[in-house]
Amino acid sequence: MPLIKVQSSVATPDKTQVENLLSSLSTKLAKHLGKPESYVMTAFEADVPMTFGGTTDPVCFVEIKSIGTMQPEQTKAMSADFCEQIESELGVAKNRIYLEFADAERHLWGWNGGTF
């Protein structure tokens, strides 16, 4: 059930760029967490009114959720990897990206009419 959701103030990229970004994030998240990609969900929202440090310069907020416990070495590696990709593909400086990592308990995440 891993999820990675990117919200950004940048203008909406073209459909192919968004699809490539989501596909790449999906593959990377599965690899970082050691989970099947068949359970990974990705989402991207552009043109979100946002500020960071009191300015409206390009900014991103990234949510990463997974059942289980993400270890410090995993979150550090994901932060480096995803910030690099977002800076490269969306033009948002790494120092204007916040990432939130959240562990979910199985009974608090539903899927297919039940919970994990």
HUBEL-V763106 format. One record per helix or strand of 3 or more residues. SS is the DSSP state (a for helix, b for strand). FROM is the first residue (numbers start at 1). TO is the last residue. Records with the same first field share a line. If there is no record, write none. Layout:
SS: FROM-TO, FROM-TO
This chain:
b: 3-8, 41-45, 60-67, 97-104
a: 15-33, 37-39, 72-90, 94-96, 106-108
